[in-house]
Amino acid sequence: MSRRKRLDDVFPPRVLSERETAYYLGRSESSFHTLKVALERQGFPLIDPLTGGRDLRAIDAWLDRRSGLDEMRTSDVSDLIRKRLAGMKNGKGENTALSG
């Protein structure tokens, strides 16, 4: 077993090669290669010139934005804050909002 393989089991790589990026997106390398320019036009993370790969977290953030998950998280946090503030104003304590 190679050293890289053992380390990947513990610390998955954050910077992905083109092949790993294609796999991560559920695409073949050739399919990803065909879509790459269109994806990048839509804001898909570019290859970092120093690392030679694409940042996994940047890919996740891009996917979250595309699917609306980043907006969901923001609105969930806003709702939680509003509920906590309302609970505090009503003298119910700050943990009231967590239960419902």
C-alpha positions in Angstrom: 0.0 0.0 0.0 1.4 3.4 -1.0 2.0 6.2 1.6 -0.4 8.4 -0.4 -3.2 5.9 -0.1 -2.7 5.5 3.6 -2.8 9.2 4.2 -5.9 9.7 2.0 -7.7 7.3 4.3 -7.0 9.6 7.2 -6.8 13.0 5.4 -8.7 13.1 2.2 -7.0 15.5 -0.2 -8.5 19.0 -0.3 -6.9 19.8 -3.7 -8.3 17.6 -6.4 -6.8 16.7 -9.7 -8.9 16.8 -12.9 -9.5 13.1 -12.6 -10.5 13.4 -8.9 -12.7 16.4 -9.7 -14.6 14.4 -12.4 -15.0 11.5 -10.0 -16.3 13.8 -7.2 -18.9 15.3 -9.6 -20.0 11.8 -10.7 -18.6 12.3 -14.2 -16.2 10.4 -16.4 -13.0 12.3 -17.2 -14.1 12.8 -20.8 -17.5 14.1 -19.8 -16.0 16.5 -17.3 -13.5 17.7 -19.9 -16.3 18.5 -22.2 -18.3 20.4 -19.6 -15.3 22.1 -17.9 -15.4 25.4 -19.9 -19.2 25.8 -19.4 -18.8 25.0 -15.7 -16.0 27.6 -15.3 -18.2 30.2 -17.1 -20.7 29.6 -14.4 -18.2 30.2 -11.6 -16.9 26.7 -11.1 -13.5 26.9 -9.2 -10.5 27.2 -11.5 -7.3 25.2 -11.2 -5.0 26.9 -8.7 -1.7 27.6 -10.4 0.4 26.8 -7.3 -1.2 23.5 -6.3 -2.2 22.4 -9.8 -5.7 21.4 -8.7 -9.1 22.5 -7.7 -10.1 23.2 -4.1 -12.6 20.7 -2.8 -14.2 23.2 -0.4 -14.6 25.8 -3.2 -16.3 23.1 -5.3 -18.6 22.3 -2.4 -19.4 26.0 -1.9 -20.1 26.4 -5.7 -22.5 23.4 -5.6 -24.2 24.7 -2.5 -24.8 28.1 -4.2 -26.1 26.4 -7.3 -28.6 24.2 -5.4 -29.6 27.0 -3.0 -28.1 25.3 0.1 -26.1 28.4 1.1 -29.3 30.5 1.2 -31.0 27.8 3.3 -28.2 27.9 5.9 -28.4 31.7 6.1 -32.1 31.7 6.5 -32.0 28.9 9.1 -29.5 30.9 11.2 -31.6 34.1 10.8 -34.7 32.2 12.0 -32.9 30.8 15.0 -31.7 34.2 16.0 -35.2 35.7 15.6 -36.6 32.9 17.8 -34.0 33.3 20.5 -34.5 37.1 20.6 -38.2 36.7 20.8 -37.8 34.2 23.6 -35.5 36.5 25.5 -38.0 39.4 25.1 -40.8 37.2 26.5 -38.6 36.3 29.5 -38.4 32.6 28.5 -34.6 32.5 28.3 -32.4 32.0 25.3 -32.7 28.2 25.0 -36.5 28.3 24.5 -36.2 28.6 20.7 -34.1 25.4 20.5 -37.0 23.3 21.5 -39.4 24.5 19.0 
